[in-house]
Amino acid sequence: MAPITTPKSVIIVGGSLGGLMHALTLLSLPSPPKVRILERSPTALLHNQGAGVVAGNETQVFFSEYVKPGKEIAITSGLRHYLDRDGKIIPDSVEHRQQRMTSWDLLYHLLRWRVEGLESSYVEGLGANEGPKATYNNGCTVKEIENVPGGVKVTWTDRDRGEQTDLVDLVIAADGASSTIRRLLQPDVERKYAGYVAWRGTVPEDQLSPEAIKVFIEKFTFFHSEAIQSLGYLIPGQDGTTEPGKRLFNWVWYCNYEEGGHDLEELMTDVNGRRHAITLPVDTMQPQVWEKQKSHAKRVLPPQYAEAVEKTEHPFIQAITDVISPTNRFYDGKVLLVGDALAGFRPHTAASTGQAACDAIMLDRLLRGEISAGEYDTEVMDFATRVQRSGVVMGDRSQFGRHPFAS
């Protein structure tokens, strides 16, 4: 397999965390290429509905070495523990282990600042970005990708300028678990529903009761029951603040729903009658669905978690799925699948952001000549297959098996 040479022109499909991370590593090269990012969303700024992100080792290394934000971006929890149905801490479950949590929004705004100099309240006081910048285009839908002499021809539809084409040296597919590029190159690889969804939401730290603060604040807190798992932790608050009292409590609640069943169909159908396949966006849930879930929380969750659910104003839904590509490289290395486009992890792994960071760091090392193309492929594919498999095991045990600390 031919090695990847340093490109002069790159198109990155997907302008979320994975695409931005890869753009930043390319812009950090001694002779950076021309980088264009094609993002499908028509809005100028993406928003991941305030979702929390575990800042694992790969993510911390990436932000330290490439972003250099100059400020704290995560909140540290000193221990993990499990609650029983009555909300009491299970003594044998307490594990003193530090983990760092952040928010998707904060990471995204810091990356946009570094990649294209975009200023926002998240980066106030950090100064201007004087380095090379990428071009970030919203409202772009890729239609075709071709291996042609001299590079890769990409055809896309721009919301303002109609059909566009470009010939580039390298295409990086960072367009998520429902990747258009992967579908074009590997139509037989399917994203499959795993049998359950994640309810998600956040509550301002200062709105929690003393009973909830006792078990949630600066702790990673779990609850398990039959076909149910809930977990929660603190993340930065508005504009990325990590100041105590101004942070957010981020919770996730996994619930089983039969594929094709009435409950799932009702859940994933928004107030306008549109059926969503994977994510039900914030503020689109049918009111009766949310009221029913809040009542369900009082029956099955510890009181602290039921409180958090009740106080959540903007819940959203994420259907849990599985997908993985058998290979990451196409057209002799001129097209690469990275991050979720390569392997969509179940969120139990807390590793999707870490995968994007790892893939971006490996590409940087490859283009600097520190590793071979074969070593790059091995590292990227090993991470993808190992963690994807682990997520399936953890998720199936959580939702269809018996957890040791289940109540």
Stockholm file with secondary structure:
# STOCKHOLM 1.0

chainA/1-407         MAPITTPKSVIIVGGSLGGLMHALTLLSLPSPPKVRILERSPTALLHNQGAGVVAGNETQVFFSEYVKPGKEIAITSGLRHYLDRDGKIIPDSVEHRQQRMTSWDLLYHLLRWRVEGLESSYVEGLGANEGPKATYNNGCTVKEIENVPGGVKVTWTDRDRGEQTDLVDLVIAADGASSTIRRLLQPDVERKYAGYVAWRGTVPEDQLSPEAIKVFIEKFTFFHSEAIQSLGYLIPGQDGTTEPGKRLFNWVWYCNYEEGGHDLEELMTDVNGRRHAITLPVDTMQPQVWEKQKSHAKRVLPPQYAEAVEKTEHPFIQAITDVISPTNRFYDGKVLLVGDALAGFRPHTAASTGQAACDAIMLDRLLRGEISAGEYDTEVMDFATRVQRSGVVMGDRSQFGRHPFAS
#=GR chainA/1-407 SS CCCCCCCSEEEEECCSHHHHHHHHHHHTSSSCCEEEEECCCCSSSCCCTTCEEECCHHHHHHIIIIICCSSCCCEEECCEEEECTTSCBCGGGCBCCCEEEEEHHHHHHHHHHHHHCCCCGGGTTSCCCCSCCCEEECSEEEEEEEEETTEEEEEEEETTTEEEEEEESEEEECCCTTCHHHHHHCTTCCCEEEEEEEEEEEEEGGGSCHHHHHHHTTSEEEEEETTEEEEEEEECCGGGCCCTTSCEEEEEEEEECCTTCHHHHHHTBCTTSCBCSSEECTTCSCHHHHHHHHHHHHHHSCHHHHHHHHHCSSCEEEEEEEEECSCSEETTTTEEECGGGTEECCGGGCCHHHHHHHHHHHHHHHHTTSSCHHHHHHHHHHHHHHHHHHHHHHHHHHHHSCCTTBC
#=GC SS_cons         CCCCCCCSEEEEECCSHHHHHHHHHHHTSSSCCEEEEECCCCSSSCCCTTCEEECCHHHHHHIIIIICCSSCCCEEECCEEEECTTSCBCGGGCBCCCEEEEEHHHHHHHHHHHHHCCCCGGGTTSCCCCSCCCEEECSEEEEEEEEETTEEEEEEEETTTEEEEEEESEEEECCCTTCHHHHHHCTTCCCEEEEEEEEEEEEEGGGSCHHHHHHHTTSEEEEEETTEEEEEEEECCGGGCCCTTSCEEEEEEEEECCTTCHHHHHHTBCTTSCBCSSEECTTCSCHHHHHHHHHHHHHHSCHHHHHHHHHCSSCEEEEEEEEECSCSEETTTTEEECGGGTEECCGGGCCHHHHHHHHHHHHHHHHTTSSCHHHHHHHHHHHHHHHHHHHHHHHHHHHHSCCTTBC
//
